Structures are given as C-alpha cells and as structure tokens.
Amino acid sequence: MTITEPEVFPPTLREVMLRGRWIGMLALCLVVAGIFAWLGQWQLSRAVDANPREEGATEQVLPIAEVVQPGEYLPEPLVGQRVELTGTWIPGDFLVVASRYNDGDEGYWVTGQLRLTEATTGLVNQPASIAAAVGWVATREEAEDAASALSAEAAVNPNAVSEFTGRIISDEGQLLPPADDPQIMERMSPAVLLGRWHDVADLDVYRPYFTLDVPLGDLTDISSPAPDQGSSVNWLNIFYAAEWVVFAGFAFYLWYRLAKDAWEKELEDLEEAESA
C-alpha cells in the first residue's frame, strides 16, 4: 500500500496578511499614518488665517518694539508695517545700495546705521541698531556724495537724537557683487551692511530694515506704498498638508508591498520544494 503525503495548498495573499506578524506591522503603520495625518491637519490649520489683519492695519504707526525685536524675523502679516523709532546716526556708516527702483526709475539708496535708544527698543544696557534707507537718487555719484555729506554731518554731532517714522521691511538676502565692482551692493541686506559698519561690538541688529517716510538732506523720498492685503490662504502650507497625506498613504502601501513580497517568496519556496 502506497502512502501519499497530503497535498499542500499555497497560502493566499489574504491569509499571509492576516498572520500575526503582518497584523503587528499594520498596527505600526496605523500609528505612523495617524501621526502623518495629525501633521497634515496641523499644516492645514496654519494655511488659513482665521484672523486676518484688518485692511489698512499696516498704515497705523506702531512703536517698533510692538512689531519686532532685534534678531527676530519679521512676521509676514507685519511686512510693510509703519513704525516709529528714535535713534542716532553712526558716522561713517552711510552706504550706497544699487538697483533701487523708485516709481519705475532705477537708481540708488543711501542707507545708514541708526542706533536706537533704550526707550525705543526696551533693552537696558544693550545697544541695538537697524539698517535704514534714508533716501533715493538717480546716479551713483550723487548717492556717494550724499552718503559722505551725511556721515560728515553725523560726525559733527554724533549724539543728536531724532525721531523717525517709516516702514519695516524684510531682509532681501545676500547677493554676490559683480566681478568688476566688488564694493557695490545690489540687495538691501542688514547682514551685509553689518559687515561694513563701525562700532558693532556686542551690538544687537534688527533682521528687517527700515525706510524713512521723510528723506534726509536733499535726497528723494523712497516710494513705499502700502503693501497689498494679500490672501488669507497660505498655499505653501496647503502643499505641505498634502505631502503629509501622501506620506500616510505610502505607509500603507509599504505594508502591502512588504506583505506581498513575503507571500511571493513563500510561493517560490513551495514551488522549489515541490520540484525537488
């Protein structure tokens, strides 16, 4: 009498997925996907400004201490906010920035280091300065002459305290100067200006810069209209939220792919055993 071995039926993909190992992996994927879903919801909640600033809010003159502190980034809703401040000009730190457009005309800004008073910053025994654009001219020669004249005037009375109003604007970032003119600056960047200023030991510097409402000397006032109200929807945050949803879906796909690979490997092993 011949004894035959019982026929072995290969497992189905569903049977493999219901094994304890893969159920545990699925539970882990659920936890990971839940975290990704929470992050997506968090990004989505930040994408829509539920309390947008009222129209014209940037035109209300505020003390600079209520808008931004030294070293801080300027919040997007406050870009272009009109502020008031008090300070003194540092002699020798009036510098020229190129590629400045004023009502469509290209020219130059004259900028200066404005050392703010303690009453303005609220900082005790801690010097703080802000980069200030003090006016516009059409030619570089005029800008350099105006910078020299303002530096000389500041040197005559270095302790003269003045009050100013103007707009606070985000740093434009750094840009390498042209190879043929390494001294020229084409971006309004406090970080770059700081590298050329004097008397900067233990100095706090504001990241944004300031444009004066009323120019100094014979300079032309800088055209600085009120910023657009803009949209209350941040599309970048919506994109990030969609990314987290994709990541959550990928966690489940990864579980399915690993389980299927294990199932296919098991089928191959069975086929090899039968052929042997």
C-alpha positions in Angstrom: 0.0 0.0 0.0 1.4 3.4 -1.0 1.1 6.2 1.5 0.8 9.6 -0.2 1.6 12.9 1.5 -1.3 15.3 2.0 -1.4 17.9 -0.7 -0.1 21.3 0.4 -2.1 24.3 -0.8 -0.2 27.5 -1.2 -1.5 30.3 1.1 -3.4 33.2 -0.4 -2.2 36.8 0.0 -5.1 37.5 2.3 -4.0 34.6 4.6 -0.5 36.0 4.7 -1.7 39.5 5.6 -3.8 38.0 8.5 -0.8 36.5 10.2 0.3 37.9 13.5 3.5 39.4 12.1 1.7 41.4 9.4 -1.2 42.4 11.7 1.5 43.9 14.0 3.1 45.7 11.1 -0.3 47.0 10.1 -0.8 48.4 13.6 2.5 50.2 13.4 1.6 51.6 10.0 -1.7 52.9 11.5 0.3 54.7 14.3 2.7 56.2 11.7 -0.2 57.2 9.4 -2.0 58.8 12.3 1.0 60.9 13.1 1.3 62.0 9.5 -2.5 62.8 9.4 -2.1 64.9 12.5 0.8 66.8 11.0 -1.2 67.3 7.8 -4.1 68.7 9.8 -1.8 71.0 11.7 -0.3 72.4 8.5 -3.9 72.8 7.1 -4.9 74.8 10.2 -1.9 77.1 9.6 -2.8 77.5 5.9 -5.8 79.6 6.6 -5.6 82.8 8.6 -8.7 82.8 10.7 -8.0 86.3 12.0 -6.5 88.3 9.1 -5.4 91.8 9.9 -8.0 94.4 9.0 -7.5 96.5 5.9 -5.2 99.4 6.4 -3.6 98.0 9.6 -0.1 98.5 8.2 -0.8 102.2 7.9 -1.2 102.6 11.7 2.1 103.8 13.1 3.3 101.5 15.9 6.3 101.5 18.2 8.9 99.2 16.6 9.1 97.3 19.9 5.5 96.1 19.3 6.3 94.8 15.8 9.7 93.1 16.0 12.7 92.7 18.3 16.4 92.7 17.4 17.4 89.3 15.8 13.8 88.3 15.1 12.4 87.6 11.7 9.5 89.9 10.7 6.2 88.1 10.7 4.6 88.1 7.3 1.4 90.0 8.3 3.7 92.8 9.6 5.8 93.2 6.4 5.5 96.9 5.4 4.1 98.0 8.8 4.6 101.6 9.5 6.6 102.1 12.8 8.1 104.9 14.8 11.5 104.9 16.4 14.2 107.2 17.9 17.9 107.0 17.5 21.2 108.5 16.4 23.2 108.0 13.2 26.6 106.3 13.4 29.2 108.4 11.5 30.9 106.7 8.6 28.1 104.1 8.1 26.2 105.7 5.4 26.5 103.3 2.5 25.0 103.0 -1.0 22.8 100.2 -2.3 22.3 99.9 -6.1 19.4 98.6 -8.3 16.7 100.5 -6.4 13.6 101.4 -8.3 11.6 104.5 -7.4 8.3 104.7 -9.3 9.9 102.8 -12.2 13.1 104.7 -12.3 16.3 102.8 -11.4 18.7 104.4 -9.0 20.4 104.1 -5.7 19.5 104.2 -2.0 21.6 105.8 0.7 21.5 103.8 3.8 22.7 104.3 7.4 23.2 102.6 10.7 20.6 104.0 13.1 21.5 103.3 16.7 18.1 103.1 18.6 17.6 104.5 22.1 16.8 102.2 25.0 13.3 103.7 25.3 12.7 102.6 21.7 14.0 99.0 22.0 13.1 98.4 25.6 16.6 96.9 26.0 18.6 98.1 29.0 22.4 98.5 28.6 22.2 96.6 25.2 22.9 98.6 22.1 20.7 97.8 19.1 20.8 99.2 15.5 18.6 99.0 12.5 19.6 99.4 8.8 17.7 102.4 7.5 17.2 103.5 3.9 17.3 107.3 4.1 16.6 108.4 0.5 16.9 107.7 -3.2 18.9 109.3 -6.0 19.3 108.6 -9.7 23.1 108.2 -10.0 25.8 106.5 -8.1 27.9 109.7 -7.9 25.0 111.6 -6.3 24.5 108.7 -3.8 28.1 108.6 -2.8 28.3 112.4 -2.4 25.1 112.3 -0.2 26.5 109.5 1.9 29.7 111.4 2.5 27.8 114.5 3.4 25.5 112.7 5.9 28.5 111.0 7.5 30.2 114.3 8.0 27.1 115.8 9.5 26.7 112.9 11.9 30.3 113.2 12.9 29.8 116.9 13.9 27.0 115.9 16.4 27.2 112.2 17.0 24.8 112.3 20.0 21.9 114.0 18.1 18.8 112.0 18.8 16.0 112.2 16.2 12.6 110.7 15.8 11.5 108.9 12.6 8.6 107.1 11.0 8.6 104.7 8.1 8.1 101.1 7.0 9.7 98.0 8.3 10.6 95.5 5.6 12.1 92.0 5.5 15.8 91.5 4.6 16.2 90.9 0.9 19.0 88.4 1.4 22.6 88.4 0.1 23.8 88.6 -3.5 27.3 88.3 -4.7 28.6 91.6 -6.2 29.6 91.9 -9.8 33.1 90.7 -10.5 34.1 94.1 -11.9 32.8 96.0 -8.9 33.1 94.0 -5.7 32.2 97.0 -3.5 28.7 97.5 -4.9 25.7 96.2 -3.1 22.5 95.3 -5.0 20.4 94.0 -2.2 19.1 95.7 0.9 20.5 93.2 3.5 21.2 94.3 7.1 23.5 91.2 7.4 25.7 92.5 4.5 25.6 96.1 5.8 26.6 94.9 9.3 29.9 93.6 7.8 30.8 97.2 6.8 29.5 99.1 9.8 31.6 100.5 12.6 31.1 100.2 16.4 29.4 96.8 16.3 30.9 95.2 19.4 28.1 93.4 21.4 25.6 95.0 19.1 22.1 93.6 18.5 20.9 94.2 15.0 17.3 94.0 13.5 16.9 91.5 10.7 14.4 93.7 8.8 15.3 97.1 7.5 13.6 100.5 7.8 12.7 103.1 5.1 12.2 106.6 6.2 9.0 108.5 5.3 10.9 111.7 5.1 14.3 111.5 3.4 17.5 113.1 4.8 19.2 116.0 3.2 18.4 116.6 -0.4 17.6 113.0 -1.2 14.3 112.0 -2.9 11.8 110.2 -0.7 11.6 106.5 -1.3 8.4 105.3 -3.0 7.0 102.8 -0.5 3.2 102.3 -0.9 1.1 100.3 1.4 1.5 96.5 0.9 -1.2 94.5 -0.8 -3.7 93.0 1.6 -2.9 89.6 0.0 -4.7 86.3 0.5 -5.6 84.8 3.9 -4.7 81.4 2.4 -1.1 80.1 2.6 -0.8 77.8 -0.4 2.7 76.6 0.7 1.2 75.2 3.9 -1.6 73.5 1.9 1.1 71.9 -0.2 2.8 70.6 3.0 -0.5 69.2 4.3 -1.0 67.3 1.0 2.5 65.9 1.4 1.7 64.5 4.8 -1.4 62.8 3.4 0.8 61.2 0.7 3.2 60.0 3.3 0.4 58.5 5.3 -0.8 56.6 2.2 2.7 55.5 1.5 2.9 53.9 4.9 0.0 51.6 4.0 1.5 50.9 0.5 4.8 49.9 2.1 3.0 47.5 4.4 1.1 46.0 1.5 4.2 45.7 -0.6 6.3 44.0 2.1 3.4 41.5 2.8 3.1 40.8 -0.9 6.8 40.3 -1.3 6.8 37.8 1.6 3.8 35.9 0.1 5.6 35.7 -3.3 8.7 34.5 -1.7 6.8 31.8 0.2 5.2 30.6 -3.1 8.6 30.4 -4.7 9.9 28.3 -1.8 6.9 25.9 -2.1 7.4 25.6 -5.9 11.1 24.8 -5.4 10.3 22.2 -2.7 7.8 20.5 -5.0 10.2 20.4 -7.9 12.9 19.0 -5.7 
